[in-house]
Amino acid sequence: MAKRLSMILPLLALLLITMAAPASAGELGFKEWGLTAFGNLSMDIDNNDLYEGGIFAHVAMPLIDNEDVRLDFRLEGLVGGFWDYGNGVEVAIIPALRLYIGKAAVIPYIEGGIGPSYNSLDIQELGIGFNFLSYGGVGLRIPLQNNMSIEFGYRLRHISNAGLDERNHGVTSNQAQFGIAWAF
């Protein structure tokens, strides 16, 4: 029951983020929401390659916004599936910061975040299902019409249980992503 509950709660949070009306999110100070598809390939597992694919939804709140930079607080809800070396699913809620540089036709960004994650993998490197997901990344945002943007990005991400279990090697991955965002 606890295992199911730990999977259901992040999925409900992701559903709330994805389905929240822009008006209600706007009342909280959020000014953007979006969806991103991603794919990962592990870098540090000796036994075999571990792949993951999935989506994450986000809402973003500008903390700083001027003509040179924009710093957003982001809340991301993630759902993904692993295969090859281990099979399973992952759900996570990640608070993050993203810094956009400039306001041109193509806007570069850097980002970082850390938050709780749960996965159903049973692999030597992770030990338990409850973990922490952290990442740092770079990317490009291309503004389009009607307050819509597309994004291409790269993240170096790591999941581990922070010493909560004897097995805590963790898994570090390269992540490629493509997303779309709407300002409201």
C-alpha positions in Angstrom: 0.0 0.0 0.0 2.8 2.5 0.9 4.5 1.7 -2.4 1.3 2.5 -4.4 0.7 5.6 -2.3 4.2 6.9 -3.0 3.5 6.5 -6.8 0.0 7.9 -6.7 0.8 11.2 -4.9 3.4 12.5 -7.4 1.1 11.4 -10.3 -1.7 13.5 -8.7 0.6 16.5 -8.3 1.6 16.1 -12.0 -2.0 16.0 -13.0 -2.8 19.1 -11.0 0.1 21.0 -12.6 -0.9 19.9 -16.1 -4.6 20.6 -15.7 -4.5 23.7 -13.5 -6.2 26.6 -15.3 -3.8 29.4 -16.1 -6.1 31.8 -14.2 -5.7 29.9 -10.9 -2.0 29.4 -11.4 -1.7 33.1 -12.2 -3.3 34.0 -8.8 -0.3 32.2 -7.2 2.2 34.2 -9.3 2.9 31.6 -12.0 3.0 33.1 -15.5 3.8 30.1 -17.6 3.1 26.4 -18.0 4.5 23.8 -20.4 5.2 20.2 -21.4 8.5 18.6 -22.2 9.5 15.2 -23.6 12.8 13.8 -22.6 15.2 10.9 -23.1 18.0 9.8 -20.8 21.0 7.5 -21.2 23.0 6.5 -18.1 26.7 7.3 -17.9 28.0 5.4 -14.9 26.5 1.9 -14.7 29.0 -0.9 -15.4 26.5 -3.7 -16.1 24.5 -2.3 -19.1 22.9 0.9 -20.4 19.9 2.2 -18.6 17.5 4.2 -20.8 14.6 6.4 -19.7 11.9 8.3 -21.7 9.1 10.4 -20.4 7.4 13.8 -20.0 7.4 16.5 -17.5 5.0 19.4 -17.0 6.0 22.7 -15.4 4.7 25.9 -14.1 7.0 28.9 -13.8 7.0 32.1 -11.8 9.4 35.0 -12.7 11.5 36.1 -9.8 13.5 38.7 -11.8 12.5 40.0 -15.2 14.3 42.8 -16.9 15.7 43.4 -20.4 18.9 41.5 -19.8 17.8 38.5 -17.8 14.8 36.6 -16.5 15.1 34.2 -13.5 12.2 31.8 -13.0 11.2 29.6 -10.1 9.9 26.4 -11.7 7.9 23.4 -10.3 8.2 20.3 -12.5 6.2 17.1 -12.3 7.9 14.2 -14.1 6.7 10.7 -15.2 9.1 8.4 -17.0 9.8 4.8 -17.8 13.2 2.9 -17.7 14.3 0.0 -19.8 17.3 -2.2 -20.7 19.4 -2.7 -17.6 16.3 -2.2 -15.4 12.7 -1.8 -16.1 10.4 0.5 -14.1 8.8 3.8 -13.7 9.8 7.1 -12.1 7.7 9.9 -10.8 9.2 13.1 -9.3 8.4 16.7 -8.2 11.3 19.0 -8.7 11.6 22.7 -7.6 14.1 24.4 -9.9 15.6 27.7 -11.1 16.1 28.7 -14.7 18.0 31.8 -15.9 17.3 33.2 -19.3 19.9 35.4 -20.8 18.7 38.2 -23.1 15.5 38.7 -25.1 16.5 37.9 -28.7 15.0 35.5 -31.3 16.8 32.6 -29.6 17.3 32.9 -25.9 19.9 30.7 -24.1 19.2 29.5 -20.5 20.9 27.6 -17.7 19.0 25.7 -15.0 19.3 23.6 -11.9 16.9 21.7 -9.6 16.6 19.1 -6.9 13.6 17.2 -5.5 12.1 13.9 -4.3 11.7 11.1 -6.8 10.3 7.6 -6.6 11.1 4.8 -9.0 10.2 1.1 -9.2 13.7 0.0 -10.4 15.4 -2.9 -8.6 19.0 -2.2 -9.5 22.2 -2.5 -7.5 23.1 1.2 -7.9 19.9 2.6 -6.2 19.0 0.4 -3.3 15.5 1.8 -2.4 12.7 3.3 -4.5 12.7 6.7 -2.7 15.5 8.9 -4.2 16.4 12.5 -4.9 16.7 13.8 -8.5 19.1 16.6 -9.1 20.1 18.2 -12.4 22.0 21.1 -14.1 21.3 22.0 -17.7 21.5 24.4 -20.6 19.3 25.0 -23.5 17.7 27.4 -26.0 14.2 28.9 -26.0 12.7 30.1 -29.3 9.7 32.5 -28.8 6.9 32.0 -31.3 3.6 33.8 -31.7 0.7 33.9 -29.3 2.8 33.7 -26.1 4.2 30.3 -27.1 7.8 29.1 -27.1 9.7 25.9 -28.0 12.7 24.7 -26.2 15.7 22.4 -26.8 17.8 21.4 -23.8 20.4 19.2 -22.3 20.6 18.1 -18.6 23.1 16.2 -16.6 21.0 14.5 -14.0 21.6 12.3 -11.0 19.4 10.2 -8.9 20.4 8.7 -5.6 19.0 8.0 -2.1 21.4 10.4 -0.3 22.6 7.6 2.0 19.2 6.4 3.1 20.2 2.9 2.0 23.5 1.0 2.0 23.4 0.9 -1.8 23.8 4.4 -2.9 26.0 4.6 -6.0 23.2 6.5 -7.8 22.7 6.9 -11.5 24.0 9.8 -13.6 22.5 10.4 -17.0 22.7 12.6 -20.1 19.2 13.9 -20.9 18.0 15.5 -24.1 14.7 17.3 -24.1 12.2 19.1 -26.3 9.4 21.2 -25.0 6.7 23.8 -25.5 5.6 26.5 -23.1 2.8 29.0 -22.9 2.8 32.3 -21.1 -0.4 33.5 -19.6 
